[in-house]
Amino acid sequence: MSKFKKKKKGLPAVSTASLPDIVFMLLFFFMVTTVMRESDLQIESPRLPSSTEVKKLERKSLVSTIYVGKAKDGKYGNSYNRIQLNDKIAEPSDIPAFIFLERDNVSEAEVPFMTTSIKADKESSYGTLADIREKLRDVNALKLSLSVNKGGAIDK
């Protein structure tokens, strides 16, 4: 036997020099591709009506959305005519203040291009939608879009 033992050659250690680069690339990727939710729905997710004539909105940053449907919280009742502006349940009389606030968030040159989108449940009454349209007309917010699902009158 020899007094000196031969060292066994094992696998070399894994280099971790590029690990921070990989972590930061993944972090950057998820930051760029993640879409932040604009508002939490206080109403049940609207079941949109279907339509055959559909046009996609061009500049979504200039779109203000009004949700109409049944409130999730029972204290507002079981009606499908609840209106949500941003993160709170509101009345039709609150719509002008909502529109003025949205106009303040964009530059003066972009105000004429602003669109108001209504996402209303199928079961919502026309009276509620007419009240919303009247309040929008009062503040000269005349570009209106109704959100629908693409499809015909008879879905297969």
Secondary structure as GFF3:
##gff-version 3
##sequence-region A 1 156
A	DSSP	alpha_helix	19	33	.	.	.	ID=ss1
A	DSSP	beta_strand	50	51	.	.	.	ID=ss2
A	DSSP	three_ten_helix	60	62	.	.	.	ID=ss3
A	DSSP	beta_strand	63	69	.	.	.	ID=ss4
A	DSSP	three_ten_helix	74	76	.	.	.	ID=ss5
A	DSSP	beta_strand	82	85	.	.	.	ID=ss6
A	DSSP	beta_strand	88	90	.	.	.	ID=ss7
A	DSSP	three_ten_helix	92	94	.	.	.	ID=ss8
A	DSSP	alpha_helix	95	104	.	.	.	ID=ss9
A	DSSP	three_ten_helix	108	113	.	.	.	ID=ss10
A	DSSP	beta_strand	115	120	.	.	.	ID=ss11
A	DSSP	alpha_helix	126	138	.	.	.	ID=ss12
A	DSSP	beta_strand	144	146	.	.	.	ID=ss13
A	DSSP	beta_strand	149	150	.	.	.	ID=ss14
###
